[in-house]
């Protein structure tokens, strides 16, 4: 078995692992990055590609998201990666939803958010994709961005290897950690530190420690349309009333409970399956549509057609686009903490750190979180 040496090992080349490797290598550390698959194939490529600061709680989490946003722009400039500052629109078609947006925007400046309430008559100044019938108002936020997740992971990994001189080992599972050594099938690495960023595959290394960690798994279902004809543009990422119930940023609004009660009474299937809706568009012109949320230790491999039908039904209440032909359907699985925490950072042994549990917000939070950890500012 060949022996190698590095200062830091990062296990997992999803977005969290890539973020850790990037921030560590920027510090001048000699980094080796391991990924058991031939490329990133899990939650980091099965998402909207949205960087979504507006959904994060004011203060630490919003600041973390904005720090990530800066890094995405930095990487886009360095790699040519698509990174579109599209902004977002939250649409209100019910009076209780409008009340939440009014309350949220009324406190936005004090809480650090960059958003504003807009009237229905001005909606076409922001997007041609919004159904105006029944629209009561919308909230515009300029901080959201869209990247192509299927290209992002590969582009960042290539940049780490070729420019940042990170040693990248795709198709290489880590079989054991016995500090200061890491073992794979063919190699033994001596390292000073290890960061385990294994995402939903959290049982493989340190299973006993993970069993105490309040982690569960979340399955989401998503779809993608064919490219829209004639270079039609969605503009800002779109969402509607159910999204107010999904993101923690709105939990401080006293008006939110009215939305929840109405949704439970009028849309029980949506609440049961954790459905809300985001619409984004990638550089190829395709619309990404989703999603749902099922929680548990594991899942049947079969997607539920009726969940996709519910998603599409809700989409048609607010989106107008030239072509709704669905070309792809898939599901993703990511780790989620059951105790309400936003991340799981702990040391199962000396010089080993677990970085996990971002709860579906990896694209939004990973780079900011990695910066805090590497800089010693994480609390």
Buried (B, 14 or more C-beta within 10 A) or exposed (E): EEEBEBBBBBBBBBBBBBBBBBBBBBEEBBBBBBBBBEEBEBBBBBBBBBBBBBBBBBEEBBBBBBBBBEBBBBBBEEBEBBBBBBBBBBBBBBEBBBBBBBBBBEEBEEBEBBBBBBEBEEBEEBBEBBBEEEBBBBBBBBBBBBBBBBBBBBBBBEBBBEEBEBBBBBEBBBEEBEBBEBBBEEBBBBBBBBBBBBBBBBEBBBEEBBEEBBBBBBBBBBBBBBBBEEEBBBBBBBBBBBBBBBBBBBEEBEBBEBBEEBBEEEBEEBBEBBBBBBBBBBBEBBBBBBBBBBEEEEBEEEBBEEBBEBBBEBBEBBBEBEBBEBEEBEBBBBBBBEEEEBBBBBEBEEEBBBBBBBBBBBBBBBBBBBBBBBEEEBE
